[in-house]
Amino acid sequence: MKKLILIFLFTASIANAQKILFDATKAEMAANADWVIDADLNNIYFSGTTHLPYASTGTTGQSNPQRIPTPAQSGITSATTETYWTGAISALAVDCVKQGYTVESLPFNSQITFGNTSNAQDLSKYKVFVIDEPNMSFSAIEKTAIINFVKGGGGLMIVSDHTVSDRNFDGIDSPIALNDLLSNNTVQNNPFGISFDLVDISGNSSAFASLTTASPYYTILHGTLGNPNLIKWTNGTTMTLSTAANSSVKGLVFKSGSSTTGTTNVMVAAATYQSGKVIAIGDSSILDDGTGDTGDTSLYNGYTVDANGNHRLLLVNAIIWLMTPNLSTNDFEQNNNRFTVAPNPSEDKQIHFSFIANEVQDTTISIIDTLGRTIIEMPLTQNTVGINYQSIDASNLQSGVYLCKLSTSNGSNNLQQVILK
């Protein structure tokens, strides 16, 4: 059987490829929680799914992070502490900036979209989206956007807390909201193979998976910041994984006393999905740096104090892994319609790509719009065994979402491309 292996990489200028977006649209700031990177204002109050100006309620205002944290992140140096910003997960955000990334918040009254060029904070403009303990349900449109963001090459970090942790008293807590996102969307049921358990657990664990360097998840446990080997859950939850739903999903940390393999009692999990990556964590306490609203009473430093500082190693390694393009499934073979692309969008007039072939074969690249019309079709001539480089003139393409189709005599594969001009 002939086999054609392709690695398809856009090397065009990728807009905002180093940007991380932290969600604040799902009452992450309600009650004693403060799961935001910076509280620029303290002027909202949560009543169920309603956000009210705190002055009208007579209560203390909750954190209201704006898009750009202040002071400016350009002032962060290697010596900057997490108190540079307020917010319970400012320590993680400051560490992200120290790694060379740009961070933003998605304010409570913003939209979660993907491929909507009129939205200044559309997910296509970011490489990683962090959702830490959502206390409200995602809309159908938002769920579609999040799943398609990962599908198109984005990195997603989702963090749950224990069952019955409803902080804004709307009947929805984080495991319910996240399970609904994953199992009740219009893209694919359980696309990542992850389900949060409705439990409340605490305790230490050193039950880490043993990974080889060949594992796509190796650098999460053996990465830039070191090798985490201990984790502490403080009223968190576990996960159950389904390799039938997603064969790539893997538990990285397990409940104390559990096996270091398997699909149950999982505390930290990772998966790939199409071109993107996912990290799932069962306890928001490990991100908590102990700061937040002055009226919040249950915050404490789980980020650097708990587990002897191992939480910081794990989380920053995970962010770096999410920020790295997913090349672990860059293969194309007969009856396997799959290839991956470095994250979109592109702002260049030219789209440059490369593919590696182990045989000479007729290959065509097509650009198709959302109405199904073929806008560009270009035969790739003079292909050779090994690495091939080609470019497509995209100067006539309008801003929007397109389908890129790569075809050979063995079959064809599709991927999503966002053009911004």
VMD Tcl script that draws the C-alpha trace (Angstrom):
set ca {
  {0.00 0.00 0.00}
  {1.42 3.36 -0.97}
  {1.70 5.90 1.80}
  {2.04 9.66 1.51}
  {3.11 11.46 4.65}
  {2.49 15.18 4.71}
  {3.40 17.88 7.18}
  {1.38 20.96 6.24}
  {2.54 24.13 7.99}
  {1.51 27.73 7.38}
  {4.60 29.85 7.81}
  {2.81 33.10 7.01}
  {2.75 35.80 9.68}
  {0.31 34.48 12.29}
  {-1.63 37.23 14.03}
  {-1.39 37.22 17.82}
  {0.17 33.76 17.93}
  {1.65 34.55 21.35}
  {-1.55 35.80 23.00}
  {-3.44 34.15 25.87}
  {-7.04 35.03 26.71}
  {-8.45 34.49 30.22}
  {-12.23 34.19 30.42}
  {-14.24 36.41 32.79}
  {-17.69 36.03 31.21}
  {-19.01 33.19 33.36}
  {-19.13 34.70 36.86}
  {-15.59 33.57 37.62}
  {-15.50 36.45 40.12}
  {-18.71 35.66 42.04}
  {-18.81 35.39 45.85}
  {-15.41 34.43 47.34}
  {-13.99 33.34 44.00}
  {-11.75 35.63 42.01}
  {-10.50 33.54 39.09}
  {-9.24 36.45 36.99}
  {-5.79 37.83 36.22}
  {-6.50 41.45 37.15}
  {-9.37 43.29 38.80}
  {-9.09 46.75 37.25}
  {-12.50 47.64 38.72}
  {-14.66 46.32 41.55}
  {-18.08 47.43 40.43}
  {-20.30 44.46 39.53}
  {-22.55 42.15 41.53}
  {-23.81 38.73 40.47}
  {-27.39 37.72 41.05}
  {-27.84 34.37 39.34}
  {-27.03 34.99 35.69}
  {-27.55 38.75 36.03}
  {-24.72 41.24 36.44}
  {-25.69 44.36 38.34}
  {-23.88 47.60 39.19}
  {-22.91 47.07 42.81}
  {-24.05 50.56 43.82}
  {-27.64 49.51 43.15}
  {-27.37 46.50 45.44}
  {-25.72 48.02 48.47}
  {-23.11 45.24 48.47}
  {-19.38 45.19 47.91}
  {-18.46 45.09 44.23}
  {-16.82 42.04 42.68}
  {-13.80 42.05 40.39}
  {-14.49 43.43 36.93}
  {-11.36 42.79 34.82}
  {-10.94 44.87 31.70}
  {-9.40 43.60 28.47}
  {-5.89 44.95 29.12}
  {-4.55 44.45 32.65}
  {-2.95 47.40 34.40}
  {-0.20 48.36 35.02}
  {1.06 47.56 31.51}
  {2.60 44.14 31.10}
  {5.55 45.75 29.35}
  {6.76 46.64 32.82}
  {7.08 43.01 33.92}
  {10.61 41.71 34.41}
  {12.03 38.46 35.71}
  {11.88 39.92 39.23}
  {8.22 41.03 39.08}
  {5.93 39.49 41.71}
  {2.31 38.43 41.24}
  {1.16 41.50 43.22}
  {1.90 43.53 40.08}
  {-1.73 42.71 39.28}
  {-4.64 41.82 41.52}
  {-6.75 38.75 40.89}
  {-6.47 35.21 42.22}
  {-4.65 33.92 39.14}
  {-2.41 36.93 38.54}
  {0.65 34.85 39.45}
  {0.05 32.54 36.48}
  {-0.54 35.53 34.20}
  {2.66 37.24 35.32}
  {4.56 33.99 34.69}
  {3.02 33.82 31.20}
  {4.33 37.30 30.43}
  {7.77 36.27 31.71}
  {7.68 33.48 29.10}
  {7.21 36.11 26.38}
  {3.45 35.81 25.97}
  {0.81 38.55 25.97}
  {-2.21 38.14 28.25}
  {-5.70 39.62 28.12}
  {-9.02 39.20 29.93}
  {-12.38 38.65 28.25}
  {-14.65 41.03 30.25}
  {-17.96 39.79 31.67}
  {-20.08 41.54 29.03}
  {-18.06 40.26 26.05}
  {-18.83 37.55 23.51}
  {-17.06 34.22 23.02}
  {-16.81 33.76 19.24}
  {-14.56 32.06 16.70}
  {-14.28 33.32 13.15}
  {-16.25 36.53 13.81}
  {-13.98 39.22 12.39}
  {-16.12 42.00 13.88}
  {-15.30 40.84 17.41}
  {-12.06 42.44 18.56}
  {-11.51 39.54 20.97}
  {-12.52 36.70 18.68}
  {-10.79 33.47 19.71}
  {-9.05 33.30 16.34}
  {-6.85 36.15 17.56}
  {-5.43 34.09 20.43}
  {-3.38 30.93 20.79}
  {-4.67 29.83 24.21}
  {-8.01 30.29 25.98}
  {-8.10 29.73 29.77}
  {-11.43 29.03 31.50}
  {-11.03 28.76 35.28}
  {-14.11 27.62 37.22}
  {-17.03 28.93 35.14}
  {-20.16 29.48 37.24}
  {-22.60 29.94 34.36}
  {-23.55 27.83 31.36}
  {-22.12 28.50 27.92}
  {-24.56 29.36 25.16}
  {-24.89 27.13 22.11}
  {-22.96 29.67 20.04}
  {-20.21 29.88 22.64}
  {-19.85 26.11 22.88}
  {-19.52 25.84 19.11}
  {-16.92 28.62 19.12}
  {-14.79 27.01 21.84}
  {-14.78 23.53 20.27}
  {-14.03 24.94 16.81}
  {-11.25 27.09 18.29}
  {-9.49 23.94 19.47}
  {-10.33 22.11 16.26}
  {-8.70 24.92 14.28}
  {-5.43 24.81 16.24}
  {-6.10 26.62 19.51}
  {-5.01 25.59 22.99}
  {-7.63 25.28 25.73}
  {-7.10 25.08 29.50}
  {-10.28 24.21 31.42}
  {-10.30 24.19 35.21}
  {-13.13 22.80 37.31}
  {-13.84 22.79 41.02}
  {-15.74 20.39 43.25}
  {-19.42 19.56 42.93}
  {-21.88 21.93 44.64}
  {-19.59 24.91 44.15}
  {-22.23 27.21 42.68}
  {-20.98 30.66 43.67}
  {-23.62 32.85 42.02}
  {-26.57 30.62 43.01}
  {-27.94 30.09 39.52}
  {-28.00 26.29 39.86}
  {-24.85 25.83 37.75}
  {-21.39 25.05 39.09}
  {-18.15 24.51 37.18}
  {-18.34 20.71 36.64}
  {-21.89 21.08 35.34}
  {-20.98 23.99 33.06}
  {-17.90 22.26 31.67}
  {-19.61 18.89 31.17}
  {-22.40 20.68 29.29}
  {-19.81 22.39 27.10}
  {-18.17 19.06 26.27}
  {-21.21 16.81 25.89}
  {-23.92 19.13 24.59}
  {-22.51 21.04 21.64}
  {-23.23 21.05 17.91}
  {-19.68 20.12 16.83}
  {-18.98 16.74 18.42}
  {-20.12 14.93 21.54}
  {-17.26 14.65 24.05}
  {-14.62 15.75 21.52}
  {-11.77 15.65 24.06}
  {-12.79 12.44 25.83}
  {-13.04 14.24 29.20}
  {-15.85 14.30 31.75}
  {-15.66 15.92 35.21}
  {-16.89 13.80 38.11}
  {-19.46 15.21 40.55}
  {-17.32 14.70 43.66}
  {-15.52 16.76 46.29}
  {-12.03 15.52 47.20}
  {-8.96 16.79 49.03}
  {-5.48 15.41 49.55}
  {-1.95 15.13 48.17}
  {-0.92 12.94 45.26}
  {2.35 11.90 43.68}
  {0.64 9.50 41.26}
  {2.06 11.02 38.08}
  {2.01 9.22 34.73}
  {5.31 7.84 33.51}
  {5.90 9.37 30.08}
  {8.59 8.68 27.52}
  {10.12 11.41 25.41}
  {8.02 10.13 22.50}
  {4.80 11.07 24.30}
  {3.14 14.24 22.96}
  {2.54 15.21 26.60}
  {6.08 14.67 27.86}
  {6.94 18.37 28.25}
  {3.97 18.99 30.53}
  {5.57 16.83 33.22}
  {9.18 17.40 32.10}
  {9.21 20.90 30.73}
  {10.89 24.27 30.82}
  {10.20 24.92 34.50}
  {11.14 21.45 35.67}
  {9.56 18.14 36.69}
  {6.52 18.46 38.99}
  {6.06 15.43 41.24}
  {3.44 16.44 43.81}
  {-0.03 17.93 43.67}
  {-2.51 18.99 46.34}
  {-6.27 19.00 45.85}
  {-8.24 21.29 48.19}
  {-11.90 20.54 47.55}
  {-11.57 19.68 43.90}
  {-12.87 16.98 41.59}
  {-11.59 14.17 39.39}
  {-12.22 13.23 35.77}
  {-13.27 10.15 33.87}
  {-11.71 9.77 30.43}
  {-13.05 8.08 27.30}
  {-10.49 6.83 24.81}
  {-13.41 5.70 22.66}
  {-14.45 9.33 22.26}
  {-10.87 10.59 21.81}
  {-8.06 8.08 21.49}
  {-5.43 10.71 22.38}
  {-6.77 11.60 25.84}
  {-4.45 10.70 28.70}
  {-4.39 11.08 32.45}
  {-1.25 12.84 33.70}
  {-1.95 12.96 37.44}
  {-4.18 10.57 39.37}
  {-5.84 10.54 42.77}
  {-3.56 9.46 45.58}
  {-3.43 5.69 45.89}
  {-4.63 5.20 42.33}
  {-2.77 3.65 39.45}
  {-0.70 6.02 37.31}
  {-2.50 4.74 34.23}
  {-6.13 4.27 33.35}
  {-9.16 6.46 32.74}
  {-10.64 7.07 36.22}
  {-9.65 9.11 39.28}
  {-7.80 11.50 36.97}
  {-6.81 14.86 38.43}
  {-5.02 16.35 35.40}
  {-5.61 15.25 31.80}
  {-4.44 16.25 28.34}
  {-5.70 15.58 24.83}
  {-5.28 16.66 21.25}
  {-8.25 17.34 19.01}
  {-7.77 17.90 15.29}
  {-5.17 20.70 15.17}
  {-5.53 21.81 18.79}
  {-4.67 20.86 22.35}
  {-6.49 20.66 25.67}
  {-5.43 20.61 29.33}
  {-8.08 19.78 31.95}
  {-7.58 20.32 35.69}
  {-9.94 19.30 38.48}
  {-9.24 21.96 41.12}
  {-9.07 25.75 40.86}
  {-7.09 25.91 44.12}
  {-3.84 25.01 42.38}
  {-4.05 28.24 40.34}
  {-4.98 30.36 43.36}
  {-2.21 32.78 44.37}
  {-3.97 33.99 47.52}
  {-4.99 37.46 46.33}
  {-8.28 38.92 45.10}
  {-11.08 41.18 46.26}
  {-10.57 42.56 49.75}
  {-13.90 41.02 50.77}
  {-12.99 37.52 49.60}
  {-12.18 35.26 52.54}
  {-11.42 31.82 51.09}
  {-8.43 32.58 48.87}
  {-5.04 31.14 49.74}
  {-1.78 30.51 47.95}
  {-2.02 27.18 46.21}
  {0.12 28.30 43.27}
  {3.52 28.42 44.97}
  {2.97 27.36 48.61}
  {0.95 24.15 48.27}
  {2.78 21.03 47.07}
  {6.15 22.70 47.58}
  {5.73 24.90 44.52}
  {5.02 22.00 42.16}
  {1.75 23.55 41.00}
  {3.60 26.43 39.36}
  {5.87 24.02 37.50}
  {2.91 22.01 36.22}
  {0.82 25.00 35.17}
  {3.52 26.98 33.36}
  {4.73 23.82 31.59}
  {1.12 23.23 30.55}
  {0.75 26.76 29.17}
  {3.97 26.42 27.18}
  {2.73 23.08 25.80}
  {-0.57 24.66 24.76}
  {1.26 27.53 23.07}
  {3.30 25.12 20.96}
  {1.78 24.09 17.59}
  {0.34 20.58 17.59}
  {2.53 18.56 15.24}
  {1.98 15.17 16.87}
  {-0.61 14.14 14.31}
  {0.91 15.68 11.20}
  {0.42 12.65 9.04}
  {-1.70 11.92 6.02}
  {-2.24 8.43 4.74}
  {-4.79 6.48 2.74}
  {-8.17 6.27 4.49}
  {-6.98 8.67 7.18}
  {-8.22 12.15 6.33}
  {-6.12 14.14 8.75}
  {-3.46 16.79 8.66}
  {-2.68 19.70 10.95}
  {-1.75 23.33 10.58}
  {-0.01 25.83 12.81}
  {-2.66 28.16 14.47}
  {-4.44 30.79 12.43}
  {-5.20 33.51 11.40}
  {-2.98 34.97 8.65}
  {-2.63 38.62 7.64}
  {-0.13 38.10 4.79}
  {-0.86 38.46 1.09}
  {0.92 35.17 0.54}
  {0.15 31.91 2.35}
  {3.28 29.78 2.48}
  {3.18 26.08 3.28}
  {5.31 23.00 3.08}
  {4.69 19.28 2.90}
  {6.90 16.23 3.13}
  {6.22 13.37 0.70}
  {7.86 9.98 0.41}
  {6.74 9.64 -3.21}
  {5.95 11.95 -6.14}
  {2.21 12.31 -6.47}
  {-0.26 14.78 -8.01}
  {-1.31 17.20 -5.28}
  {-3.76 20.11 -5.35}
  {-4.53 22.82 -2.81}
  {-7.94 24.49 -2.87}
  {-9.35 27.41 -0.90}
  {-13.12 27.17 -0.37}
  {-15.39 29.83 1.14}
  {-18.23 29.28 3.63}
  {-20.74 28.95 0.76}
  {-18.83 26.00 -0.64}
  {-17.38 27.89 -3.59}
  {-13.82 27.11 -4.68}
  {-12.06 30.46 -4.66}
  {-8.55 29.23 -5.45}
  {-7.39 25.91 -6.87}
  {-3.72 25.36 -7.56}
  {-2.01 22.17 -8.72}
  {1.30 21.70 -6.93}
  {3.74 20.91 -9.71}
  {7.34 19.77 -9.63}
  {6.90 18.00 -6.30}
  {9.82 15.95 -5.08}
  {10.33 13.28 -2.45}
  {11.07 15.06 0.82}
  {10.21 18.63 1.76}
  {8.26 20.72 -0.77}
  {7.52 24.43 -0.46}
  {4.69 26.30 -2.18}
  {2.88 29.62 -1.80}
  {-0.66 30.75 -2.57}
  {-1.58 34.31 -3.47}
  {-4.21 35.30 -0.88}
  {-4.26 39.01 -1.69}
  {-7.78 38.81 -3.18}
  {-9.28 36.97 -0.22}
  {-11.55 38.97 2.06}
  {-11.42 38.65 5.84}
  {-13.26 35.57 6.99}
  {-13.10 31.83 7.56}
  {-12.09 29.54 4.70}
  {-11.63 25.84 4.14}
  {-8.24 24.68 2.86}
  {-8.43 21.37 0.99}
  {-5.33 19.33 0.25}
  {-5.96 16.59 -2.32}
  {-3.93 13.67 -3.64}
  {-4.85 10.48 -5.45}
  {-5.07 8.83 -2.01}
  {-7.76 11.19 -0.75}
  {-8.22 14.69 0.62}
  {-8.08 16.54 3.92}
  {-9.66 19.78 5.09}
  {-8.62 22.42 7.59}
  {-9.92 25.80 8.63}
  {-8.06 29.00 7.82}
  {-8.91 32.49 9.11}
  {-7.89 35.51 7.03}
  {-7.62 38.91 8.73}
  {-6.99 42.10 6.78}
}
mol new
graphics top color blue
foreach p $ca { graphics top sphere $p radius 0.5 }
foreach p [lrange $ca 0 end-1] q [lrange $ca 1 end] { graphics top cylinder $p $q radius 0.2 }
display resetview
